[in-house]
Amino acid sequence: MSDFIGDWHALVILFVAGVIPNQIWRMLGLWFGGGIDEGSELLVWVRAVATAVLAGVIAQIVVEPPGALASVPGALRYGAVVAGFAVFMLTRKSIFAGVVAGEIVMLAGKWWLG
């Protein structure tokens, strides 16, 4: 089991430094945001900013791919973006569905190309 998990000290540090601080802010967000109307201007703005940040990150990764993604042909990267956008539009603008579809196309294409 130790070979599968690795160094347990690293997992404890990851949990303390990464999970706990994030969960505090998530719980505060749930507590403060529980009474906000989903159609309010504030929430529409937050959703728009989050979508814009996601689009920017995806554009940067597609145009200037980091690491192993640089070995993936440009046509496959752009095709995955097109597929993700198509699924996004077909699923009544579900960001999750669009991202998952793009990832599936990217992984399937890389597997097929070898």
Secondary structure, 3 states (H helix, E strand, C coil): CHHHHCCHHHHHHHHHHHHHHHHHHHHHHHHHHCCCCCCCHHHHHHHHHHHHHHHHHHHHHHHCCCHHHHHCCHHHHHHHHHHHHHHHHHCCCCHHHHHHHHHHHHHHHHHHHC
